[in-house]
Amino acid sequence: MKMPLNKAQSIDEWADRMRLAGPPSDDDVTTLLDGRRLDSKEKVLAWLHELEVERMTEAAVSDPSAQWPAT
């Protein structure tokens, strides 16, 4: 039985834990609040594209004179 880890107290401690961690299991994936599982490179890239579009849309609404991508 795995014991829950305490929250890392520093970025160095977190990085050490990541270096020492074993490989991810089949169910070790990010699950978004809407239930989507980011279990492949393609899904992660699609989600990042969604975020970029959302950020650009919000920026355009809040500042119509802004040009995206910023130059």
QUIDA-V853314 format. One record per residue. RES is the residue in one small letter. PHI is phi in whole degrees, -180 to 180 (NA if undefined). Layout:
BEGIN
[[RES;PHI] [RES;PHI]]
END
This chain:
BEGIN
[[m;NA] [k;-78] [m;-92] [p;-65] [l;-84] [n;-75] [k;-62] [a;-63] [q;-93] [s;-154] [i;-65] [d;-64] [e;-64] [w;-62] [a;-62] [d;-61] [r;-63] [m;-67] [r;-65] [l;-89] [a;-69] [g;-75] [p;-67] [p;-68] [s;-85] [d;-61] [d;-100] [d;-91] [v;-134] [t;-75] [t;-117] [l;-75] [l;-61] [d;-85] [g;94] [r;-69] [r;-104] [l;-93] [d;-110] [s;-152] [k;-59] [e;-62] [k;-68] [v;-65] [l;-63] [a;-63] [w;-66] [l;-63] [h;-64] [e;-57] [l;-63] [e;-62] [v;-63] [e;-62] [r;-62] [m;-65] [t;-65] [e;-63] [a;-66] [a;-66] [v;-69] [s;-80] [d;-144] [p;-60] [s;-85] [a;-70] [q;-111] [w;-120] [p;-69] [a;-61] [t;-111]]
END
